Amino acid sequence: MQAGTLSKMRFTTVKESLTMQTKLRICLHMALLISSVAAASEATVKQAMQRKYPDVQVESVARTPIAGIYEVFVGGGVHYVDENVNYIIMNGRLIDVERKTDLTETRLRILTAIKLDQLPLDLAFRMVKGNGKRRMAYFTDPNCPYCKRLDQELDQVTDVTVYLFLYPILSQDSREKAVAVWCSKDRGKAYSEMMLNGNPPKVAGTCNTPIEKILAYGRQQGIRATPTLFFADGQRVTGAISQNQLEKLLDSTR
């Protein structure tokens, strides 16, 4: 092989090596740039939300699996916006079609979770059944039909302590019944007689109650419906569920 040819091959090899190094640097630079742009975009979305809705406190912003769409957590609810907050999906659901998963529900369970010990348990009264080892909290309205259905199911559950928050949001009559229950000598018995047998306390309540504080706390935490349940791990469940579902949740969150 001639010397000139060998020299040319060496030059080509060095050139290719430099080209590869340059490509690697560019790839690394692009990866870092993409990462910084993603972080900057979340901050941009939060700034845009606060600029367009100055009276709203944005608690968090996160990317979704859809390019250009961001999750915004505000006032206990999940909404979706574009990067410039020109459009917003409110009270909607984001579904993973392939996995058949409600991503909104999954995120809400995480974002709205409140562990039992973080609840204002001093505002509730306790109902203990059996050994009371399993625990849950229950926000209830005396006139809520779904609460009455839940109470029928809950009546069949044993070995549980229920922290009961009187949460009269349906009517003035609900509030009067809630006050009457709180002012009863045996709150648990008065509540059960009302919800299971349809017999509210006959004597109007005249004592001091924590109901206003409970209502204020509920609004702050986005509790908009009854029944709303909280389990030991903080998981929040809204609506009437069966005895079997209650048992599973109580056993899985001990």
C-alpha positions in Angstrom: 0.0 0.0 0.0 1.3 3.4 -0.9 2.2 5.9 1.8 -0.2 8.5 0.4 -3.1 6.0 0.5 -2.3 5.1 4.2 -2.1 8.7 5.2 -5.4 9.4 3.5 -7.1 6.5 5.4 -5.7 7.7 8.7 -7.1 11.2 8.0 -10.5 9.8 7.1 -10.5 7.7 10.4 -9.7 10.8 12.5 -12.3 12.8 10.6 -14.9 10.2 11.2 -14.0 10.0 14.9 -14.2 13.8 15.3 -17.6 13.7 13.5 -18.9 11.1 15.9 -17.7 13.1 18.9 -19.5 16.1 17.5 -22.7 14.2 17.0 -22.5 12.9 20.6 -22.0 16.4 21.9 -25.0 17.6 19.9 -27.2 14.8 21.1 -26.2 15.4 24.7 -26.8 19.1 24.3 -30.2 18.5 22.8 -31.2 16.1 25.6 -30.3 18.8 28.2 -32.1 21.4 26.2 -35.3 19.3 26.0 -35.1 18.7 29.7 -34.7 22.4 30.5 -37.5 23.3 28.1 -39.9 20.8 29.8 -39.2 22.3 33.2 -39.5 25.8 31.9 -42.8 24.9 30.2 -44.4 23.8 33.5 -43.2 27.1 35.1 -44.6 29.0 32.1 -48.0 27.3 32.4 -48.2 28.2 36.1 -47.3 31.8 35.4 -49.8 32.0 32.5 -52.6 30.6 34.8 -51.8 33.0 37.6 -51.7 35.9 35.1 -55.1 35.0 33.6 -56.7 33.9 36.8 -55.1 36.1 39.5 -57.6 35.1 42.2 -56.9 31.4 41.7 -54.1 29.6 43.6 -52.4 27.1 41.3 -51.2 24.3 43.6 -49.2 22.3 41.0 -48.6 21.9 37.2 -47.5 18.6 35.6 -47.1 17.3 32.1 -49.5 14.7 30.7 -48.8 11.9 28.2 -50.3 14.2 25.4 -47.7 16.6 24.0 -48.5 20.2 24.7 -51.2 19.4 27.3 -50.6 20.1 31.0 -52.4 19.1 34.2 -53.2 22.0 36.5 -54.4 21.2 40.1 -56.6 24.1 41.4 -59.1 24.2 44.3 -59.1 20.4 44.8 -59.8 19.8 41.1 -57.7 18.7 38.1 -58.0 20.7 34.8 -56.1 20.5 31.6 -54.6 23.4 29.6 -52.3 24.1 26.7 -48.9 25.8 27.3 -50.3 29.3 26.8 -53.5 28.6 28.7 -55.6 29.6 25.7 -57.8 26.5 26.2 -58.7 24.6 29.4 -60.6 21.4 30.0 -62.6 21.8 33.2 -64.3 19.0 35.1 -63.3 16.6 32.3 -61.6 13.2 32.3 -58.4 12.2 30.7 -58.6 8.5 29.7 -55.7 6.2 28.7 -57.5 4.4 25.9 -55.0 1.5 25.6 -55.0 0.8 29.3 -58.6 1.7 29.8 -57.5 3.8 32.8 -59.1 7.0 34.1 -55.9 9.1 34.6 -57.9 11.9 36.2 -59.3 9.7 38.9 -55.9 8.2 39.6 -54.3 11.7 40.0 -57.3 13.0 42.1 -56.8 10.1 44.6 -53.2 11.1 45.0 -53.7 14.9 45.1 -56.7 14.9 47.4 -55.6 12.2 49.8 -55.8 13.1 53.5 -54.5 10.7 56.1 -56.8 10.2 59.0 -54.4 11.7 61.5 -54.3 14.9 59.4 -58.1 15.3 59.6 -59.6 17.6 62.3 -60.8 14.5 64.3 -61.7 16.7 67.3 -64.6 18.0 65.2 -66.1 14.5 64.7 -67.7 12.0 67.0 -66.7 8.4 67.1 -68.7 5.3 66.5 -66.8 2.1 67.6 -67.9 -1.4 66.5 -66.2 -4.5 67.8 -62.5 -4.0 68.5 -62.4 -0.8 66.5 -58.9 -1.6 65.0 -59.8 -0.5 61.5 -60.5 3.2 61.0 -62.2 5.5 58.6 -63.7 9.0 58.5 -67.1 9.8 57.0 -68.6 13.1 55.9 -72.4 12.8 56.0 -75.6 14.8 55.4 -78.7 13.7 57.4 -80.9 14.1 54.3 -78.5 12.4 51.8 -80.1 9.3 50.3 -76.7 7.9 49.4 -75.5 8.3 52.9 -78.5 6.3 54.2 -77.7 3.6 51.7 -74.1 3.6 52.9 -75.1 3.5 56.5 -77.1 0.3 55.8 -73.9 -1.3 54.4 -71.7 0.1 57.1 -74.1 -1.3 59.7 -72.9 -4.8 58.6 -69.2 -4.0 59.1 -67.5 -4.9 62.4 -64.2 -4.1 64.1 -64.1 -0.5 62.9 -63.9 3.0 64.3 -65.8 5.5 62.3 -65.1 9.2 62.8 -68.3 10.9 61.8 -68.3 14.5 60.4 -71.8 16.1 60.2 -71.7 17.9 56.9 -75.1 19.3 56.2 -74.8 20.8 52.6 -78.2 19.9 51.1 -80.7 22.1 53.0 -81.5 24.0 56.1 -83.4 21.0 57.4 -80.1 19.0 57.1 -78.4 21.6 59.2 -81.1 21.4 61.9 -81.0 17.6 62.0 -77.2 17.7 62.2 -77.3 20.1 65.2 -79.9 17.9 66.9 -77.7 14.9 66.5 -74.6 16.7 67.9 -76.5 18.0 70.9 -77.9 14.5 71.7 -76.6 12.7 74.8 -75.7 9.7 72.7 -74.7 11.0 69.3 -74.0 7.7 67.8 -77.3 6.3 68.8 -79.2 9.4 67.6 -77.4 9.3 64.2 -78.0 5.6 63.7 -81.7 5.9 64.6 -82.1 8.8 62.1 -80.2 7.2 59.2 -81.2 3.5 59.6 -84.8 3.9 60.9 -85.8 7.3 59.7 -86.3 8.8 63.2 -84.4 12.1 63.6 -83.9 13.5 67.2 -87.2 15.1 68.3 -85.6 17.8 70.5 -84.0 20.7 68.6 -80.3 21.2 69.3 -79.4 24.2 71.5 -75.7 23.5 72.2 -72.5 24.7 70.6 -71.5 22.6 67.6 -68.5 22.3 65.3 -70.6 22.2 62.2 -69.5 25.6 60.8 -65.9 24.6 61.2 -66.6 21.3 59.5 -68.3 23.0 56.6 -65.4 25.5 56.2 -62.9 22.6 56.3 -64.8 20.7 53.7 -65.0 23.6 51.3 -61.2 24.1 51.7 -60.5 20.4 50.9 -62.9 20.3 48.0 -65.5 18.0 49.6 -68.5 18.8 47.4 -70.7 15.7 47.9 -71.8 13.2 50.5 -71.0 10.6 51.4 -67.2 11.2 51.3 -65.0 8.7 53.0 -61.3 8.8 54.0 -59.4 5.7 54.9 -56.2 5.2 57.0 -53.8 5.7 54.0 -55.6 8.9 53.0 -57.5 7.5 50.1 -60.7 9.4 49.4 -63.9 7.7 48.1 -67.0 9.6 47.2 -70.4 7.9 47.0 -72.2 4.9 48.4 -70.2 1.7 48.3 -71.1 -1.9 49.3 -70.1 -3.7 52.4 -67.6 -5.8 50.4 -66.0 -2.7 49.1 -65.8 -1.2 52.6 -64.2 -4.3 53.9 -61.6 -4.4 51.2 -60.7 -0.7 51.7 -60.5 -1.1 55.5 -58.3 -4.2 55.2 -56.0 -2.8 52.6 -55.3 0.5 54.3 -54.7 -0.7 57.9 
